[in-house]
Amino acid sequence: MPGNVTAETAKKLIVQDGRRIGYETVFSVLNRMRLSSYMTKYIYIATNKHDKPVPEGARIKVCRPRTEVTEDNFRYLQILDVICVFNEEYVDTPYKDNMLQKAIRNNIKDIEILFDLAKNYYPEVLETVKGLMEKLSEDIEK
């Protein structure tokens, strides 16, 4: 059964020996954050075990994370991955800016960590992160 192989493989690529080593990224996260109506038959996972083969029948695409994934940083990396594809055509919600800000408020505890990770590993979205930081701080002041 492909579903069972997919679910079991996903678990192994995300948590190993009780430690976070990966996270869902791109399309499945965009859909969960309500940023996209696009549905894919694959689960995309960024994992420290990116070099391990995926079993036949597992509907998983594995990608290399930009830095080692830990329990402390995976939500930040997930948001940065979303920002990387934020202006692509499959981000199709009419309220995408508001939805992204909501996702950041709900998932990010320290905006400075997001900024530091962007600066070190996601330089192409650094200006976007700066703009989001300004917008979020304005909202807090209101």
Protein Blocks (a to p, Z undefined) as FASTA:
>chain_A
ZZlmmmmmmmmmmpgghiafbdcehjlmmmmnopafbdcfbdcdddfklmbccdehiacd
ddddfbdcdfklmmmmmmmmmmmmmmpmklmcfklmmmmmmmmmmmmmblklmmmmmmmm
mmmlmmmmmmmmmmmmmmmmZZ
